[in-house]
Amino acid sequence: MKKGQEHNMLEKEGKVLFEQNVPFNLDDQILIGIDRGRRHKNRMIFAKNSILSVTALLILFVLSVNFFPSVNQLASKIPGINKIAEAVDFDRGLQEAISNEYIQVVNQSDTKGDMTITIDQLIVDEKRLILFYNVETDEDVTNLRIGNIKLTNKNGQVLNDSFSSSGDFSLNKNQIGVLDVRWDGNVELTDPLTITFSLIEDQKQESGHLEPVELPETFTYKLPIDLSKMKESKTYTINKTAELDGQKLHFKKVISYPTREELHLEYDENNTKDILSWGDLQIVNENGDVVSKPNMAMTDGATKTQVISFTSNYFAEYEELYFTLTKMNAIDKSDNKIVIDLEEEKLLKAPDNRVTLAQISEDNSFDLENKLAITFLLDAPPEEDQSYFVMSGVFTDVEGKEFYFGRQQASSNDFTIYIENQEYANPISFSIQNYPTYIEGDVKIKIK
Amino acid sequence: MDDKIFNRARKRDEEAFLTLMRLYKDNVYYTGLAYLKNSEKAKEAVQEVTFRAYKNIHKVKKATAVKAWLVRITINYCLDEIKKSKRFQSGNDFTLIESSQSHDVTESLFLTEAIHTLRPKYQMVVIMKYYNDLTVNEIAESLKMPTGTVKTYLSRALTELRNYAERGI
């Protein structure tokens, strides 16, 4: 091929492609894409200004599911059990709970207008309630989701005060909905429990914005709880220390609940690095099979204890269980800041040169009002294919005054935070909660 | 593209956004086709790119940047898809397509294969320039790199294609 010829060939190639017939149903694909976009709640972090702060969202993972034969045997006792098992196929621990009949039939309905929402079954333990429900209505429910959930015991004490799960509560017809409520603290579980929630609708405003509006009706259910069926948690004391690149982690204990395992972990106060993620921490059984991965972590600000949740092995009869760990995200305590000058629109400090400040803009679009959107590019290792929510929800101005923000978006190579659009004493300084720097080791710690 | 439509689409006005996607759907589809070599997968790309674009359209600063931006999202999506499929099947990436059609089409298929041997960054600029008629400036802006770099990539890509052709034919 002569020089220049490939240039022409390429142009022709482009044209050949464009002359082929365009599939006429591309519009369908566009409409589906828009519909998905509309219903998608951006992966956000809602930072909470409380003693217990939620520092990470659910990690999506799927352990391969062996369908339990006993689920089929249960089918005659609990109608629709197969579908329920499918609805929790992301969590093997919950499937095992179901196949061990750790599920209660509720059958409570509430009707508002022409919409009936029925709670069919529930799974409950000391710290978590999972409801399975269905929706009957002729209306279009695609813009609706469940919100403002409140769970109280018979004495009127609120259970989900400190934390309730923030899953996707979009309403769907003809399939089982899962409402997952978690709490922390020592509020007494009673028979019955009362749950109320309302519906949130994304309503289109004149400006074209979609605005979440809470509908006035409140759905209310008195949930009968068979306390005699409740199973108590089991505690395994560990008290062992692991070390990765000189950083020490104290594994204190594991509490096993029917719906999850909780690891209580402390970082050594002499560590030179802040630990940012649990990395590849997982639980393996006596054969080395991975049986649980972490799915949530909370930090108790008072005791500095990390409480990491795993899918439950409560009903699985493993002879031995171990934690294994080889890699975690961590950062030097002295590097743990990103500092920017809002006026000059300049990045003044970052852990390394992989972060760049891409854009600062006023953002009033979609569901945002009077926010400043600050977008950074992050050159993270592409093979990780991970979104880094780099910033914690707290920042300080040059005078040390603290501010909070509740929203952050991230993709594999950028992240955006939304802060109030107001005057700040420059520069402002953000602490980092996750970053692609690591510590490594080879840890195996026995649970039982 | 009309600034008014763009501004409305940025605020996620669905009609405006639909208009915008209809305007550039061919670019998305054919970029998908060039990478994924399968019309069903290219259609899926249209859906996924629409979804990603809807979520992020507010990040685009001006109407003239939309086309390049959409093409870039499409390419990112396709690279992810290719990466995923490689996990499941290795070694089948460059299966030759037998064709009894006209010389032009065979040449075209050959060229598609050749483009697929390029390094991803070269592939990207070639597909942006020659498949989507984007200018060097538009590509540079979209990829956040200097125009000089885009020109260098294009020229190296063409050299590599020439070498491939000399080896291949």
Boltz contact constraints between the chains, C-beta under 6 A:
constraints:
  - contact:
      token1: [A, 1]
      token2: [B, 162]
      max_distance: 6.0
  - contact:
      token1: [A, 1]
      token2: [B, 165]
      max_distance: 6.0
  - contact:
      token1: [A, 6]
      token2: [B, 158]
      max_distance: 6.0
  - contact:
      token1: [A, 6]
      token2: [B, 161]
      max_distance: 6.0
  - contact:
      token1: [A, 6]
      token2: [B, 162]
      max_distance: 6.0
  - contact:
      token1: [A, 9]
      token2: [B, 111]
      max_distance: 6.0
  - contact:
      token1: [A, 10]
      token2: [B, 130]
      max_distance: 6.0
  - contact:
      token1: [A, 11]
      token2: [B, 130]
      max_distance: 6.0
  - contact:
      token1: [A, 13]
      token2: [B, 108]
      max_distance: 6.0
  - contact:
      token1: [A, 13]
      token2: [B, 111]
      max_distance: 6.0
  - contact:
      token1: [A, 14]
      token2: [B, 130]
      max_distance: 6.0
  - contact:
      token1: [A, 14]
      token2: [B, 131]
      max_distance: 6.0
  - contact:
      token1: [A, 16]
      token2: [B, 108]
      max_distance: 6.0
  - contact:
      token1: [A, 17]
      token2: [B, 30]
      max_distance: 6.0
  - contact:
      token1: [A, 22]
      token2: [B, 26]
      max_distance: 6.0
  - contact:
      token1: [A, 23]
      token2: [B, 43]
      max_distance: 6.0
  - contact:
      token1: [A, 26]
      token2: [B, 25]
      max_distance: 6.0
  - contact:
      token1: [A, 26]
      token2: [B, 46]
      max_distance: 6.0
  - contact:
      token1: [A, 29]
      token2: [B, 43]
      max_distance: 6.0
  - contact:
      token1: [A, 29]
      token2: [B, 46]
      max_distance: 6.0
  - contact:
      token1: [A, 29]
      token2: [B, 47]
      max_distance: 6.0
  - contact:
      token1: [A, 30]
      token2: [B, 21]
      max_distance: 6.0
  - contact:
      token1: [A, 30]
      token2: [B, 50]
      max_distance: 6.0
  - contact:
      token1: [A, 32]
      token2: [B, 47]
      max_distance: 6.0
  - contact:
      token1: [A, 33]
      token2: [B, 47]
      max_distance: 6.0
  - contact:
      token1: [A, 33]
      token2: [B, 50]
      max_distance: 6.0
  - contact:
      token1: [A, 33]
      token2: [B, 51]
      max_distance: 6.0
  - contact:
      token1: [A, 34]
      token2: [B, 14]
      max_distance: 6.0
  - contact:
      token1: [A, 34]
      token2: [B, 50]
      max_distance: 6.0
  - contact:
      token1: [A, 34]
      token2: [B, 54]
      max_distance: 6.0
  - contact:
      token1: [A, 36]
      token2: [B, 51]
      max_distance: 6.0
  - contact:
      token1: [A, 37]
      token2: [B, 51]
      max_distance: 6.0
  - contact:
      token1: [A, 37]
      token2: [B, 54]
      max_distance: 6.0
  - contact:
      token1: [A, 37]
      token2: [B, 55]
      max_distance: 6.0
  - contact:
      token1: [A, 208]
      token2: [B, 11]
      max_distance: 6.0
  - contact:
      token1: [A, 208]
      token2: [B, 13]
      max_distance: 6.0
  - contact:
      token1: [A, 365]
      token2: [B, 11]
      max_distance: 6.0
  - contact:
      token1: [A, 365]
      token2: [B, 58]
      max_distance: 6.0
  - contact:
      token1: [A, 366]
      token2: [B, 12]
      max_distance: 6.0
